[in-house]
């Protein structure tokens, strides 16, 4: 799914979870620490591996061992941003940008 660049990522989380197959756990960063998302994950029987923000009075526990696996996703996005067209969102149309991102992902997969 492709979202406008001026909204936060957590706004797209419910739609992405609805489109995804059933998952056992969701690994995300502190930006996804919201009670609404945690309740949605609990309703789907999905374990949240999300560290708490500093604004929480009582931090919620999470698996630090599972959270370490998040670096794989971060490295994938870093590789995608090696492509200038993707990093700067050069394309005006969303369909062209998405096509470029898919081509870049295919090239990265092919090279590995």
C-alpha positions in Angstrom: 0.0 0.0 0.0 1.2 3.5 -0.8 0.3 6.4 1.5 0.7 10.1 1.1 4.1 11.3 2.4 2.6 13.7 4.8 0.8 11.3 7.2 2.4 9.2 10.0 2.9 5.5 9.4 0.6 4.3 12.2 -2.4 5.7 10.3 -1.9 2.9 7.6 -1.3 0.1 10.1 -4.9 -1.1 10.4 -5.3 -1.2 6.7 -2.0 -3.1 6.3 -3.0 -5.6 9.0 -6.4 -6.2 7.4 -4.7 -6.9 4.0 -2.0 -9.2 5.5 -2.4 -12.9 6.3 -2.7 -13.8 9.9 0.6 -13.1 11.7 2.0 -14.3 15.0 3.8 -11.1 16.0 4.3 -7.6 14.8 7.8 -6.0 15.3 7.7 -2.2 15.1 9.5 0.8 16.6 8.3 3.3 19.2 6.3 5.2 16.6 3.7 2.4 16.6 3.2 2.5 20.4 -0.5 3.3 20.6 -3.2 1.7 22.7 -5.5 1.5 19.6 -2.9 -0.5 17.6 -2.2 -2.8 20.6 -5.9 -3.5 21.1 -6.2 -4.3 17.3 -3.3 -6.7 17.6 -4.7 -8.3 20.7 -8.1 -8.8 18.9 -6.2 -10.6 16.1 -4.2 -12.8 18.6 -1.0 -11.1 17.4 1.8 -10.5 19.8 3.1 -6.9 19.8 6.9 -6.5 19.9 6.9 -2.7 20.3 8.9 -0.8 22.8 7.1 1.8 24.9 7.5 5.5 24.4 9.0 7.6 27.2 5.6 9.2 27.8 4.1 6.0 29.2 4.0 6.0 33.0 4.2 2.2 33.1 6.3 0.8 30.2 4.8 -2.3 28.4 7.2 -5.3 28.3 8.4 -6.6 24.9 10.8 -9.3 23.7 14.2 -7.7 23.2 15.4 -10.8 21.4 12.6 -10.6 18.9 13.0 -6.8 18.5 16.6 -7.3 17.3 15.2 -8.9 14.1 13.8 -5.5 13.1 17.2 -4.6 11.7 16.5 -6.8 8.7 13.6 -4.6 7.7 15.6 -1.4 8.4 18.4 -2.7 6.2 15.9 -3.5 3.4 14.6 0.1 3.4 18.2 1.4 3.4 18.9 -0.6 0.3 15.7 0.7 -1.4 16.8 4.2 -0.6 20.1 3.6 -2.5 17.9 4.2 -5.6 17.7 7.9 -6.0 14.2 7.8 -7.6 12.9 6.0 -4.5 14.7 8.1 -1.9 13.6 11.4 -3.3 10.1 10.3 -4.5 11.0 11.7 -7.9 7.8 10.4 -9.6 4.7 12.6 -9.3 2.2 9.7 -9.8 1.8 7.1 -7.1 1.5 4.3 -9.6 4.9 5.3 -11.1 6.5 5.5 -7.7 5.1 2.1 -6.7 6.3 0.6 -9.9 9.8 2.0 -9.3 9.9 0.7 -5.8 8.9 -2.8 -7.0 11.6 -2.7 -9.7 14.2 -1.6 -7.2 13.1 -4.4 -4.8 13.3 -6.9 -7.7 16.8 -5.8 -8.5 17.9 -6.0 -4.9 16.4 -9.5 -4.6 18.1 -10.6 -7.9 21.5 -9.3 -6.8 21.4 -11.1 -3.5 
